[in-house]
């Protein structure tokens, strides 16, 4: 999903509707600006069902496949990112 697609999706909802993310094990947490940032990700990197669909890009010293796609993404973290 792109920022444009996200904005179009969110426009369907009332302006005062609360936005949350799922909690670590249970419940929900508010989204906080200090938990939103950009970073590079590798598309379609998840190999196991417990991993996210995308992952961290490999280190420069690691070999990558020719079809590896690294993009900049807007990341919403459910907990503070250190």
CORFENUR-V555195 format. One record per backbone hydrogen bond with DSSP energy under -1.0 kcal/mol. CO is the residue of the C=O (numbers start at 0). NH is the residue of the N-H. If there is no record, write none. Layout:
co->CO nh->NH
co->CO nh->NH
//
This chain:
co->1 nh->5
co->2 nh->6
co->3 nh->7
co->4 nh->8
co->5 nh->9
co->6 nh->10
co->8 nh->11
co->9 nh->12
co->13 nh->16
co->18 nh->30
co->20 nh->28
co->26 nh->22
co->28 nh->20
co->31 nh->34
co->32 nh->35
co->34 nh->76
co->36 nh->74
co->38 nh->72
co->40 nh->70
co->41 nh->54
co->47 nh->50
co->52 nh->45
co->54 nh->41
co->58 nh->61
co->64 nh->67
co->68 nh->42
co->70 nh->40
co->72 nh->38
co->74 nh->36
//
